[in-house]
Every structure is written in structure tokens, then in C-alpha cells.
Amino acid sequence: MKKTRFLLFLCCLFAVCLGMFALAACAKKQDTSYDDGDYIVDSSEVEWEEQVDGSTVRRYKDDSYEIIYLSGNRSYITLEGSKLSEMAVTGYKGDVLSFSLADLESIEVSGEAVSVNEIKEDAFSGCVSLESVDLTKKNASLDFTVGNNAFFGCKNLEQLPLPTGGENGVYTNGNTIGDYAFAGTALTSFSMDDTYASLGAGALQNCASLSLVELPETVTVINDSTFEGCASLTSFRFPSTVTSIGNRAFSGTQISS
């Protein structure tokens, strides 16, 4: 009987200790908080095979990074890539009000700084809460791409400076802006330097408040519907290098010739 009582006592003591441990762990978890500008990094090693005609010719490994950046207003921005020097902004969650590449490029992983070279296709498409974006880079990269529909329908987006060449800018002329990248936004002005050679089709379509546009002498083509529906656009200086103007490029503007 004494042995049974002793075992029962031990079981009760164990249960009490386990409960106290669980409460302590829960309290610690509740105390964990994050501030705007904090980030979470997940890295892993990815292995895949390359096949030709059904035969495996090479197997290799690479790193894979995913970074979640807390942008405020209970929202976050995601970055992905296999190199910290070539990360892409892939999307968002919540009501993002603003962000800058300089903030994203302040992230360091194991002492290595992040450099963003792409805003992926559809990354912020339909983000109606977005009011301002600064794509001015802090860390250099070889090129920069704004993907198709990247900011499509961000109807409250009024400001969006692009990366430029220079000491900490982009160093090549291969930078691209995809189709409908900024269509349906509230931009009032738009300019890009000579590190960009073109604007995608419909890139600024239906930007009704757009009244000032500056394009570099590297542009040779004004693509289809590039400025279609930009009702506030009353004048436009054509770069001397332009040789082709696409269908409906200036339809719905106040430019008559």
C-alpha cells in the first residue's frame, strides 16, 4: 500500500511539474514580440537534377533563402532567392502602406548584406493599401527587373522612384520594366535613366493622374498601350532614339501630335 501511495505521489508531482513547465513555455512564447523592420530568415539547401532526353546528366545543390520582412501595419513582405546578392521581392501579406529597397537591403544574413535585383511578376498586384514605394537601391547589383503586373492596380500608389546608375546603383543597360508593371496606379510622374532601354506594353496604362514623363535616349520603342488612358498627360518629349510607336500607345491622353 505504501509503495502504491508513493508511486501515486510521484505521478502527481510529475504532472504538476509538467504543467508548470508548459505554463512557463507559454508565457515565454507570449512575451515574444516583433517590431516593424524585424525580419525572419529561413535558409535551406536544395538539391535537384538536370535531365536531357530522360537521362540524368548532373545533380547539384544550391542554397535557398526566404526572408519575411515586417513592414508595419501588421503586414509583411517576402523575399526569395538562391543568392543573398540576387534576391527577389515575391509578394506581401496584409495591408502594406509603404516600403523601400534601402530598408530591405539593410538586412544581413551571417554578415552578408542582401541585395534585391527583382520585383517579381504580380508581387504587389492589387495592393490597394500601398501608397509609396522607393526602389532606390542601397547595395549594387548588375541589373534590376520590375516584373509584369508587379504593381498593377495599386490605385493609391503615388510615388515610385526607380533605381538609377551610379556608385550604389545599377551598372548595366539591361534593366527592364515588364508589361503593365505600374498600370492603374496613382503615379503623377515617372522617370527612368539610361540604364533602362524600354517600358513594357501597358506599363503605365490608366494612370489617370500621370502628367510628367521623362524617358532616356536609350529607349527605341514605345510599346502598345504604354500610356493608354493617362488622361492628365498633356505633353511628352519623345527621345530622339525612338523609331517605333505601338498601337494605342497614347490613346486616351491629351497628346494630339
C-alpha positions as CSV (number, residue, x, y, z in Angstrom):
1,M,0.0,0.0,0.0
2,K,2.8,2.4,0.9
3,K,4.5,1.6,-2.4
4,T,1.3,2.4,-4.3
5,R,0.9,5.7,-2.5
6,F,4.5,6.7,-3.2
7,L,4.1,5.9,-6.9
8,L,0.9,7.9,-6.9
9,F,2.7,10.8,-5.2
10,L,5.4,10.7,-7.8
11,C,2.9,10.7,-10.7
12,C,1.1,13.8,-9.2
13,L,4.4,15.6,-8.7
14,F,5.4,14.9,-12.3
15,A,2.1,16.1,-13.6
16,V,2.4,19.4,-11.5
17,C,6.0,20.0,-12.8
18,L,4.9,19.3,-16.4
19,G,2.1,21.8,-16.0
20,M,4.4,24.4,-14.6
21,F,6.8,23.9,-17.5
22,A,4.0,24.2,-20.0
23,L,2.8,27.4,-18.4
24,A,6.3,28.8,-18.4
25,A,6.8,28.0,-22.0
26,C,3.5,29.5,-23.0
27,A,4.3,32.7,-21.1
28,K,7.7,32.9,-22.8
29,K,6.0,32.5,-26.2
30,Q,3.5,35.2,-25.4
31,D,6.4,37.5,-24.4
32,T,7.9,37.1,-27.8
33,S,7.2,40.2,-29.9
34,Y,8.4,41.7,-33.2
35,D,8.8,45.3,-34.2
36,D,8.4,46.9,-37.6
37,G,11.6,46.3,-39.6
38,D,12.4,43.0,-38.0
39,Y,12.9,40.0,-40.3
40,I,12.9,36.3,-40.2
41,V,15.3,34.3,-42.3
42,D,14.7,30.7,-43.4
43,S,17.6,29.1,-45.3
44,S,17.9,25.6,-46.7
45,E,19.9,23.5,-49.2
46,V,18.0,22.5,-52.3
47,E,19.1,19.6,-54.5
48,W,17.9,18.9,-57.9
49,E,18.8,17.0,-61.1
50,E,19.1,18.2,-64.7
51,Q,17.9,15.8,-67.3
52,V,18.5,15.6,-71.0
53,D,16.4,13.1,-73.1
54,G,15.3,11.3,-70.0
55,S,18.9,10.7,-68.7
56,T,20.3,12.4,-65.6
57,V,23.4,14.4,-66.6
58,R,24.0,16.4,-63.5
59,R,23.0,16.7,-59.9
60,Y,23.8,19.7,-57.9
61,K,22.9,21.6,-54.7
62,D,22.2,25.2,-54.0
63,D,21.1,27.4,-51.1
64,S,17.6,28.7,-50.9
65,Y,16.7,31.7,-48.8
66,E,13.3,33.0,-47.8
67,I,13.1,36.3,-45.8
68,I,10.0,37.7,-44.2
69,Y,10.3,41.4,-43.5
70,L,7.8,43.0,-41.2
71,S,6.7,46.2,-42.9
72,G,4.3,47.6,-40.2
73,N,0.5,47.8,-40.1
74,R,0.5,44.0,-39.3
75,S,1.8,43.2,-42.7
76,Y,5.0,41.7,-44.2
77,I,6.9,41.4,-47.4
78,T,8.6,38.2,-48.7
79,L,11.9,37.9,-50.4
80,E,13.3,34.7,-52.0
81,G,16.5,33.7,-53.8
82,S,19.4,31.3,-54.0
83,K,21.9,34.1,-53.5
84,L,21.8,36.9,-51.0
85,S,23.2,39.2,-53.6
86,E,20.4,38.4,-56.1
87,M,17.2,38.3,-54.0
88,A,13.7,39.0,-55.4
89,V,10.7,40.5,-53.7
90,T,8.0,37.9,-54.4
91,G,4.9,39.1,-52.6
92,Y,3.2,40.5,-49.5
93,K,0.6,39.8,-46.8
94,G,-1.7,42.3,-45.1
95,D,-2.1,46.0,-45.8
96,V,1.3,47.2,-46.8
97,L,1.4,51.0,-46.7
98,S,4.9,51.6,-48.0
99,F,8.4,50.1,-48.3
100,S,11.8,50.9,-49.6
101,L,14.5,48.8,-51.1
102,A,17.0,50.6,-48.8
103,D,15.2,49.1,-45.8
104,L,15.2,45.6,-47.4
105,E,18.8,45.9,-48.3
106,S,19.7,46.7,-44.7
107,I,19.1,43.0,-43.9
108,E,22.2,41.0,-43.2
109,V,22.4,37.2,-43.0
110,S,25.6,35.8,-41.4
111,G,27.3,39.1,-42.0
112,E,26.4,39.3,-45.7
113,A,24.1,42.1,-47.0
114,V,21.0,41.4,-49.0
115,S,20.8,43.0,-52.5
116,V,17.5,43.0,-54.4
117,N,17.6,42.7,-58.1
118,E,14.0,42.0,-59.0
119,I,10.4,42.7,-58.1
120,K,8.7,39.6,-59.2
121,E,5.6,39.3,-61.5
122,D,2.4,40.1,-59.7
123,A,4.3,40.8,-56.4
124,F,2.1,43.7,-55.3
125,S,-0.7,43.4,-57.8
126,G,-4.0,44.6,-56.4
127,C,-2.4,46.0,-53.2
128,V,-4.7,48.9,-52.8
129,S,-3.3,50.0,-49.4
130,L,0.1,50.7,-50.9
131,E,0.8,54.5,-51.0
132,S,4.5,54.9,-51.6
133,V,7.4,52.8,-52.8
134,D,11.1,53.8,-53.0
135,L,13.0,51.4,-55.3
136,T,16.3,53.4,-54.9
137,K,18.9,50.7,-54.1
138,K,21.3,50.8,-51.2
139,N,23.5,47.9,-52.5
140,A,24.8,47.5,-56.0
141,S,23.6,44.8,-58.4
142,L,24.3,44.0,-62.0
143,D,20.7,44.5,-63.2
144,F,17.2,45.2,-62.0
145,T,13.8,44.0,-63.1
146,V,10.3,45.0,-62.4
147,G,8.1,42.1,-63.5
148,N,4.9,42.0,-65.4
149,N,1.9,43.4,-63.3
150,A,4.3,43.9,-60.3
151,F,2.3,47.0,-59.1
152,F,-0.8,46.5,-61.3
153,G,-3.9,48.1,-59.7
154,C,-2.2,49.7,-56.7
155,K,-4.7,52.6,-57.1
156,N,-3.3,54.6,-54.2
157,L,0.4,54.4,-55.1
158,E,1.6,57.9,-55.8
159,Q,5.4,57.7,-55.6
160,L,7.8,55.2,-57.0
161,P,11.4,56.3,-57.6
162,L,13.4,53.7,-59.7
163,P,17.0,52.5,-59.1
164,T,19.5,54.6,-61.1
165,G,23.1,54.1,-62.2
166,G,25.9,55.4,-60.1
167,E,28.2,54.4,-57.2
168,N,25.5,52.4,-55.4
169,G,23.1,52.0,-58.3
170,V,22.7,49.6,-61.2
171,Y,25.6,49.4,-63.6
172,T,24.3,47.9,-66.8
173,N,21.8,48.9,-69.5
174,G,19.9,45.6,-69.2
175,N,17.3,46.8,-66.7
176,T,13.7,46.0,-67.6
177,I,10.2,47.1,-66.7
178,G,7.6,44.5,-67.5
179,D,4.2,44.7,-69.1
180,Y,1.5,46.5,-67.1
181,A,4.1,46.9,-64.3
182,F,2.5,50.2,-63.0
183,A,-0.8,50.1,-64.7
184,G,-3.8,51.6,-62.8
185,T,-1.7,53.3,-60.1
186,A,-1.9,57.0,-58.9
187,L,1.5,58.0,-60.1
188,T,1.8,61.7,-61.0
189,S,5.2,61.5,-62.6
190,F,7.5,58.8,-63.9
191,S,11.2,58.9,-64.9
192,M,13.9,56.4,-65.6
193,D,17.6,56.9,-66.5
194,D,19.7,55.4,-69.3
195,T,20.2,52.1,-67.5
196,Y,16.7,51.2,-68.9
197,A,16.1,50.5,-72.5
198,S,12.3,50.1,-72.6
199,L,9.0,50.1,-70.9
200,G,6.7,47.1,-71.2
201,A,3.4,47.1,-73.0
202,G,0.8,49.0,-71.0
203,A,3.4,49.7,-68.3
204,L,1.6,53.0,-67.3
205,Q,-1.8,52.3,-68.7
206,N,-4.7,54.0,-67.0
207,C,-2.5,56.1,-64.7
208,A,-5.1,58.9,-64.8
209,S,-3.0,61.3,-62.7
210,L,0.2,60.9,-64.6
211,S,1.2,64.3,-66.0
212,L,5.0,64.2,-66.3
213,V,7.1,61.5,-68.0
214,E,10.9,61.5,-68.6
215,L,12.4,58.8,-70.7
216,P,16.1,58.4,-71.6
217,E,17.7,58.3,-75.0
218,T,18.2,54.6,-74.7
219,V,14.5,54.0,-75.4
220,T,13.9,53.0,-79.1
221,V,10.3,51.7,-78.9
222,I,7.1,53.0,-77.2
223,N,5.2,49.7,-76.8
224,D,1.5,49.1,-77.2
225,S,-0.8,50.8,-74.7
226,T,2.2,52.2,-72.7
227,F,0.4,55.4,-71.8
228,E,-3.2,54.5,-72.8
229,G,-5.8,56.1,-70.6
230,C,-3.3,58.6,-69.0
231,A,-5.9,61.4,-69.2
232,S,-3.7,64.0,-67.4
233,L,-0.8,63.6,-69.8
234,T,-0.8,66.8,-72.0
235,S,2.8,66.8,-73.3
236,F,5.6,64.3,-74.0
237,R,9.2,64.6,-75.1
238,F,10.0,61.8,-77.5
239,P,13.6,60.6,-77.1
240,S,15.4,61.0,-80.4
241,T,16.2,57.3,-80.4
242,V,12.5,56.2,-80.7
243,T,11.9,54.5,-84.0
244,S,8.6,52.8,-83.3
245,I,5.3,53.6,-81.5
246,G,2.9,50.8,-80.7
247,N,-0.8,50.6,-81.1
248,R,-2.9,52.8,-78.7
249,A,0.3,53.9,-77.0
250,F,-1.1,57.4,-76.3
251,S,-4.8,56.6,-76.7
252,G,-6.9,58.5,-74.1
253,T,-4.3,61.1,-73.4
254,Q,-4.3,64.8,-74.3
255,I,-1.4,64.4,-76.7
256,S,-2.5,65.1,-80.3
257,S,0.8,65.0,-82.1
